[in-house]
């Protein structure tokens, strides 16, 4: 008798699977299509092409005579990455594949030469690689990934960032975990009061034990939440009071509550963070099913000498306190959650509790309003 192969994923052997009202969100393993996304720091793109994978698509970014271009990182001849190519024709906006010398126009991706087939090659003008619209603003290279005509850049990028007086502190990392887990962690209304109690940023902050009456709030094309009064400590049945040390003299409650909102296609706005006067943004840009590019942007509107003071303060302490230590705790949780959702059918097996009404509101909002889910193909 031939032995049947064992199932490799838990959802294949589970007798039942919960249906959800946000199927488009569940399908968006690689994010949402037809949006502008941050791709990299401008200073990273210099003379050599740079390969970046976004939403599962392999791109190559090229700077030619000061202007940025983005193309599919694959020569249509034999599939060799164009990111190892060079510009063989000075004064032109082209890139040449390192294998056989196929040369492509950076603006439209058209093959304009096949060096090893001679100047009269019949392949010229008959093939092309895909190109992507690019903008370079505020020290970042942005790219539009989609099939539709790109919307105005300002429609997808917050005004806080594009403001003339906005000074930015930016940190970009590659993190383990599906982008949706990172985005939901950012919006999560209840984890900070427990997870971040031991962060250096909160040494002098008194956290509540829990929040009351947490309700989702949808406005300005985003999902946030409102809440009732926070409770500094609670009496838990048969267990006792927690926390027991809420009266530590050096800790004080936050004077101004933060306002958080998650926007399509997947960026968070927190005001203020890590300190009053600074607005914090996080972009969760999918790389593949199990990794995402994590863009953290601190924004302060200021000018002249104060702008330099902010830059100095960001690099001396706010970057490490907020972007490295505090948000590093979130990164650890996202990494630990990922196997459950990616390998063990977590989207159908999770058990949510009362504060997660904010997360389900986000999922439903994406299902109803996202332009398109990115396909694995």
N, C-alpha and C positions, 0 to 999 in steps of 0.2 A: 504494500500500500504506500502510495506517495504521501509524504508528510506535507501538510499545508504550511506555508510560511506564517509566522506569527505576526500579528499587527504590530506596527512600530509606533503608533501614536495612540494616546489614551482615548481620543474621541472616536477611534475606529472600533473600540471594544465597549465603549459606554452604551448601555441599553437605551438611554434617553439623552436628549440634548435640548437645553432650553432654547426656544426661539426668542429673538430679540427684535425690538421695533427700530433698530438702527443698522439694518443690513448694509447700507452703503458705507457706514463708518467701519463696520467689521471687515468690509472688503478692502478698505484703504490701508492695507498693510504697508504699502510703499508711499503713502501720503495722498495728497490731492493735486490733481493736474489743473493746468491753466491758471497758475498763480506766479507772482514774482517771489523769488527766494534769495536770501543771501548765500553766496557761494564761497567766498574766501576774503581774506584781508587784501586790500589793494597792494600793499607792500610785498606780498608774497609773489605776485605776478610781475616778473621782470623780463629778462631776455630769453629765458628758457620757457617752453610750454609747460603747463601744469595740468596734470590729470586729476579730476575730481569726479566721484560718483555721487549723483544726486537722484533721489527717487528711483533708484535702481538703474538709472541711465548713466553710461560712461561718457563723460565730456572731457574735452581738452580746451583749456583757456590759453589764448595767445595774445601777447601785447606786441603790436606792430606800429611803429612810429607813434607811440604814445597812446594808441587806441586799443581797447580790449575787444576781443572776439571770442566766441564759443562755438565749437563744433562737436559733432559726434566723434568720439575718440576711437575711430576704426577706419582704416583704409578699405574701401569696398573691393579692392583687388584680392587680397588674401587675408584681410582682417588684422593686419599689424597695427598696433596703436600709433596714432599720429603724434602722440605726446613725446615720442623719441625722435621725431623729425626735426628739421631745421628749415630756415628760409634760404633757398639757394639762389634767389633772384633779388639782389639788393634793390631797394626802392619800390618793391611791390608788396602788396598785402597777400602773401601766399605762405603756405607751408608744404613741405615736400616729405613724402613718406621715405623712411630710411631704407626700405627694402628694395624697391625697384624705381624709385624716383617719381612716382605719381605726385603731381603737384596740384594743390587745390586753392582756389580763391577764398580768402577768409570771410569775405562779406556774404557770399551766396553758396559756398561749398562746391562750386562747379570745378570739374577737372580741367585745368588749363594747359597741362603738359604731362607727358609721360617720358621722362628723360631718357630712359634706356630703350625706348622705341623710336627715338628720333623726333625732330621738330614736326614731322608730318604724321604723327601717330593718329590712327583712326579713332582711338578711344577718347580723344580730347573733345569736350563738349557733350559727351554722351552719358557721363555718370557724375554724380555729386554726392557729398556727404551732408547730413542734416546740420543746419545751423540754428543757433538759439539767440534770441534778442538779449542784449546785455546793456546794463547801466552801471556806471561807476559813480557812487555817491558816498560821501561821509566816510571815506577810508575803507569802503567795502565794494566788492564786485558783486552785482546782483544779476540774476539770470531768470528769464521767463521760461518755464517748462510747460509746454502744452501745444495744442493744435489750433486753438482759436487765435484771432488777432489779439495781441496783448492789450489789456486795459491800461489806462494811464498809470504810470508808475506810482503816482501819489495815491492811487486808489488802494493799493496793497501795502504801502509802507507808511507807518504812523507819522503824523505831522510833527510830533515831538522830536523825531530823529532828523527830519529834513529841515527843521527851523534853522534859519541863518545863525542864530545865537547858540544853537545846540553844540555842546562840546561832548565828545564821546570817549568813554573808556571801554575797550572791547577785548574780550577773551574768547577764543574759538578752540574747541576741543572735539575729539571724536569719542563718543561714549557708547558703551554696550547697552543694548535694549531697544525694543521697538519704539518708534517716535511717539506713539499714542500713550504709552506708559509714562514717558517723560512729560508729555503735555498734561495728562491727567494729574500727575504729581504736582505740577505747578499750580493747577486750579484747586486741588484738594483743600477743602476748608478745615480739615481736622488734624492733619498729621503734624503741622508745625509745632503745636503746643506740647507735643510729646517728643518727636524726633529731634528737634533743634534746641532742646533745653541745655545741652552741654556744648553748643557751638560757642566759639570765642566771641562771636558778634553779639551773643545774648548773655554774656556774663553778668551784666547789670540789669537784665530785663526779667520781670516777673511774668511768667506765662500763666494763663488760666488752666484749670483742669479740663474744662470743656466749654463749648459754645452752645448757646441755646437758639432755637428757632432759626436754623440755617435754611435759607430759601434761595433758589436760583433767581438770577435777574438777567434778563436778556435785553440789551440795549446797544445801540451804536455798532451793530453787526458783531456783537461779542456776547460771551456768557460769563457773568460774574455771580456774586451772591450778596445777600444781605443777611444780617444776623441780629439776634436779640442780645441782651446783656451777657457778657462772659462771666463765668463762675470761677473764682480763684482756687477753690478746693471743694471737694464733694465727699459726702458720706456714702460709701458703697456698701450695700447690704451684705452682712456676714463677713466683711473684710476690714472695714474701718475707714478712716479718713485718708484721702490722698489729694494732693501731696501733703506730707506731714511737716515740711519745712517751708511752707509758703510765706512765713513771716521773716525771712532772711532780710536783715536791715539794709544790705547793699543793693537789693533788687527793687526796681520800681516798675509799675505797669506802664505799657506804652501809652504815651499821651495822645498821639494821633494814630488812629487805626489805619492800617494799610488797605488799599483798595486794589483788588486783583481782578483781572478779566482776561479770558482766553479768546483769541481771535482766529478766524480762518486765515491761512491754511494750517496754522499751528504755531502761533506765537503768543506769549504771555506779557501783559503789562502790569507792573506792580508800582504803586505810588503811595508812599515813598519806600525806597530800599536802596542801599542798606542804611541810609540816614536821611533825615528830612532835607529836602532840596534836590534830591536825586531820584529820577524815575528810572526804573529797571525794566529791561526787556529781555526776553528769552525766545530764541527761535529754535524749534526742534525740526531740523531738516533731515528727512530720511536719507540714509546712504543705501542700505539694503533692508531686508526684513528684520535683522537683529542688531542694527547699528544706526546711529544718527549723529549728524553734525550738530553740536550744541553751541549756539551763538549767544553770549551774554553781553549785553550792552548797557552801560550806565550812562545816563544822559543828564547833563546839567546845562541850563540856559544861562550863559554868562559871557562876558567879553573881556578882552584886554588882559590885565594882570590877573584877574580872578580866574580866567580860563587856565592860565598856567598853574595857579594854585590848585585848581581842581585836578589837573593832570598829575601833578606831583602827589597830591593826597591819594588819588586813585592808585598810583603805582606803589606808594609807600605802605598803604594799609587797606583801603577799601577793596582793592582787587583780591587780596589774600583773604580778608575777613569774609567778604560776601561771595565772590566768584569761586574761590578755591575751597575754603573750609566749610562754610555754611551750605552752599549748594553741592559741595562734594558729598555731604551726607545724603542728599537726594539721589545723586548719581549711584551711590551704593545700593539704595533701595530699588531703583529702577533695574539695575543689573541683576539683583536677586529675584525680582519678579519675573524677568523675561522668560526663563525656562518654563514657568508655569503656564504663561500665555502662549508661547511659541511652540512648545513641545507637548503640553499636557491638556490642551483644550480649555485653557483658563477663561476664555471669553464666554464659554457656555457653562463653566463650573463655578465661577466666582460667586461668593455670597456677600452681597452689599449690605450696608447698614445705613441708618438714618441720614448722616451727613453726606452720603454719596448721592443724594438727590441732585447735587450740583453736577456731578460727573455724568449722570444719566441725562440731564438737561443738555449738556455739551454734546453728548453722542447723538441725541435726537436732533439738535440744531445742525450738526454736520450732515446728518442723513438728509435733512430737508433743504439745506442751503448750499452745500459744497458744490463747486462748479463741476467737478468730475473726480472720480477715484482713479488713482494711477494703477494701471494694469501690470501684472507681472510680465506680460509679453511686450 
